[in-house]
Amino acid sequence: MQKQLTLAISTALVSLCASLSHAQEWQLPRTPGGHPDIQGIWTNKTLTPLTRPREFADLRALSPEQVERLENGHQDYLDAEYAPSNPDREAGSGAQAGNDGDTEDGYNEFWKDLGTRVQVINGEYRSSIVVDPPNGQIPYVGDFRSRFARDPAAPKPSDGPEGRPLAERCLLAFGSHSGPPMLPVMYNNNYQIVQTDDYVVILAEMAHDARIIRINDELMPNMKKWMGDSVGHWEGDTLVVETAGFHPQQSFRGASEHMSVVERFQRVSDNEVLYTFTVTDPTVFETAWTGELMFNARPDNEPIYEYACHEGNYALPGILAGARQLEHLAAQEQQ
């Protein structure tokens, strides 16, 4: 037993020394202009949710045992989803009977890419992306559910294409994948960053949303653009990006044209960029709130792929045509 303990301690010390040596040897890559080089293809996929599950209360850092339970539980779920289906099942029986054959799920797991790991930042297994407030929750003003109510003056979902969600119309990626803030979603959690001394461009894989960030320029918040107007500057080795002037139809967690976001990009290793964001909108949130994500480098041979959005999209014309048919039938009944 003593021999095993000594061996374990020795192994841990060797690993620690190797990590310290690597940290001392690593040098921050820089562009010809001298700024940190954050270019490349990155992903922010993770099992860590945006807000903290209530079971973890004020626990920001999870224990290894908690992480193992979460990651293994997710893998067990995937294994069950990928298990061979029963060819003799009755159609549509899964949703009612609790077995395979569920036809009510829009996507099966083959199409999803949520990641399989809880994110690690500064040596902590994070329980949520939100780190401030300390409880890991978004500090809404009043009843946050009212923020998501449909505007009575807006087109109804079946009136025309203008009433459909932005992502469904291929105007923006869903779930604030394009940002800011740039958050992980169900799939396509990849970004390509290209930079010069005067610009940084962030291309989101989903919907090919390209955000052009001007360096050392003035904000133009009256433009009201998709993804807002973004201006960056360097604070030491950290790229700080301020964004305002969001389009009124681009709602993030109930906020839209009054929202402002400050992002920070810090290259911390060859394979990691620490991404921090702070969201402010006094009409929706009691206080500003902050989140942290680790962007991890994708392998060099994995490019950003073309995102086919409207190709083969029969749902949108089908929804609208179905609504017109219902209106036609209702009109006939009134005659």
N, C-alpha and C positions, 0 to 999 in steps of 0.2 A: 504493500500500500504506500509506504513511504517513498519507495523507488518510483512508483507511478506519479505521485504528487510532485516529486522533484523533476521528473521528465516533463510534466505538464507545465510547471513554472518556467522551466528552461525554454520550452517551445514558445510560450507566450512572450518571454523576454526577447527571443530571437525575432519573433514577428514584430514586436514593438520597435526594436532597433532598426529593422528593415524599413518599417513605415516611416520612422523619423529620418532615416538616411534618404529615402525617396523624397520626403518633403523638403529636405535641405537641398537636394539636387535639382528639383523641379524649378524651372524658370518660366515665368509668365510669357507666353508668346505675344509678340507685338507686331503691329503693322509697320510699313515703311515710315508712316508718320509718327510712330512712337506710342500710339495708343494700344491698349490691350486688344488682342485679336480674339473676337468672339464669333468669328465666322465658322460655318459648318452646318451640318444637319443634326438637329437635336430633337429629343422627345421628352415630354413631361408626363407620360403615362405613369400611373401609380394607383395602388389600392387605397391610398390615404384619401379620405373624403374631404370636401371643402370645409364643412363644419363638423365639429366633434360629436360623435355619438354620445348620447346622454349617459350611457353607462360609464364613460370615462371622466365625466364631470370636469374638474380642473386639471386633469392629468395630461400634460402636453407631451411627455415622453413615455412611450410604452416600454414595458419590460420585454426581454427576449422571449419569455413564455407567452406573453400576450400576442407578440408578433407571430410566433410560430402557430398559435391557434388560428389567427386571422388568415395567414397565408395558406396553411394546410386546409382550412375550411373552404377557402376559395378554390384550391386545387381539387378538393373532393367534389365540389359543385361542378367544376369543369369536367371531371372524369365521368360524373353521372350524366351530364349533358351530351358528352361524346360517346356514351355507351350505345351499342347497337339498339335500334328501335325494334319493336315487336311488329312484324309485318301482318300479323293477324288481328291487330287491334281494330276497334271500331273507329271510324273517322270522327274526329272531334271529341273523343272520349277523355283525353288527357285533362282538359280544363275542369271537367266535372268529377272525374274519378280519381284524380291525383296521380295518374300514371302517365306514361309517354303518350305521344299523340296530341299534345297541346297545340292547337292551331290559333291561339289568341296572342301569341308572341310575335311581334313584328319582325324581330331578328332572332335567329338562333346564335349560339356562341361562336360559330364559325366566323361570323362577320364582325365580331367585336374584338377589341384590342385594348382592354382596360389596364393591362399590366398584371404582374403576378406578385409584386413586392410592395411592402410598406416603405415609404420614402425615408431616407436617412439624411439628416442635416445636422452638421456639427456634432456628429456622433450620437444623435438622438433619433430613435424611431418615433416619428411624429404621428400623433393620433388624429390630427386635422391639418389642413393647409392653413386655415385661419389661426394666427398666433396671438393676435391682439384684437379684441379683448381676450384676457387670459382664459375665459371659459370656452374659447373656440367657436363662439356663435356670432352671427351677424347682428349688430345692434340696431334693429329696426325701430322707427318711431311709431308708437301705437300698434294697432293691429296690422301686422305685415301682410295678412291675407288680402286686405283691401287693395294692396298695391298691384295685385295680379288680376283684379277684376277687369272685365272688358269695358272699354270706353263705349258708352251708348252711341256716341256720334261716329264711331269708327264703322267701316263696312262690316257686315256680318260675314262669318267665315265662308258662306256659300254664295254671297252676292256676286263675287268676281275674284279675280286673282289678287286684287289689292287687300282682300280680307284674309288671305292665307298668311301663315307665318313667314318671316323673312327667309329662314333656312329652306323652307319648302319651295320658295320662289327662287332659290339659288342666289339670293342677294348677299347673304352672309352665312358663315358657318353657324351651326347651332351651339348652344351652351357656352358662349363666350370663348370658344376655341380661338377665334381670331383676335379677340381682345380689343383693347385692354380692359381688364386683366386677361391674360392668356391662361385658360384653365383646361385641364384634361377632360375629355368627353368620352363617348362610347368607343370611338375609333378614330383613325387618322390623326393621332396625337403627335404629329411631326411638324417641324419648322426648319426652314433654311434661312440663315442669317448671312447677309452680304453687307460689307461696310467699306466706306471710303472716309476720307477726312471730313467730308461735308454731309454725308448721308449714311444712314443705316436702314437697310430694307429687311423686313421680316416677312417671309412668305409662309403662310399657313397652308398645310397640305389640303385641308378640307376647303372646298370651294375656291381654292387658289386666291384667297384674300391676301393682298400684298399691302403692308403698312409701310409707308415711306416716312422715315423720321429725319427731319432736318436738324443738323447739328449747329448749335450756337446761333439760333434764329429766334424770332419773336413768334409767340403763339397767335393764331388767328381763330379765336373761339367762335366767331360769328359765321364761320363757314358751314357748320352743321353737317359734317361729313360722316359717312359710315366709318366706324372705328375712330372718329374724332380727329382732331388736328394734333399731331405729335411733334414735339421739339425736344432734343436731347442736348446734354452737355456732360463733360467729364469732370467728376470730382475725384481727383487722384486716379486710381485704377478702376473706378466704378462708373459705368454709364448710367446717368440719371435721365429718365424720359418723363416729361410732363405732357399729359393729354387732356384736352377739353374740347368743347364744341361738338358733342355727339349729336347725331341725327335724332330728332324726336321719336322716330319709330324704333330706334335701337335701344331697347329696354334691357338693362342688366339688373336683376334682382329688384325690379320695381323702379330703378333709377334710369334716367335718360339724359335729357339735354342739360340738366343742372349738375351732372356728375363730372368729377375730375379724378384722374388717376395718376399717381406718381409711381414709376417703376424703376427698379435698380437691377442692373445686370453686372455680376461680378464673376469673372473666370477664376475658379478656385483649383482647377486641375486640368490636365489634358482632356479629360472626359466629362467635366462638369462645369456648368454655369449656374451660380446661385441667383435665383430670380425672386425678388421681393417686390410686392406691390401694396399700395395704400389707396383705398377708395374713399372718396368724400362726396357726400350729397346731403346737406342739412335738411332737405325736404323729405328725405326718405330714411336716413340713418341718424341715430342720436349722436354718434361720434364717428370719426374716421376709423376704419378698421384695416388691418394689415394681414397679409398672407405671405407664405414662403413656399417656393417650389424649387426642386433641383431639376434642371434640364440636363439630361444625359446624352452624350454623343452617340449617334448611330454609327454602325460600321461604315467604312469608306465606300463599300460597294453597294450600299443601300441608298439610292437616290430618292428624292421626292417624286411621287408618281402623279400622273395626270388624274385629276378628280373629275369623273363623269357625273354631272349633277342632273341636267335635264335630259340627257340621253336615255331613252327608254322610260321616261317619266310619264306613265299613263295615268297616274293617280290624280294629278291636278285636273286635266280635262275630264276625267271620269267623275270627280267630285262635283265639278261645276255642271256637267251635263246631267248628272243625277238630280241636282237641285232644280234645274230648269224643268226636268220631267215631272218632278213632284209639284212644282208650281202649275204646270200644264194640267195635271190631273186634278189638282185642287180647284182650278178655274172651271174645269168641265163639270165638277160636282155642284158648283154654285149656279150653273146655268139651268 
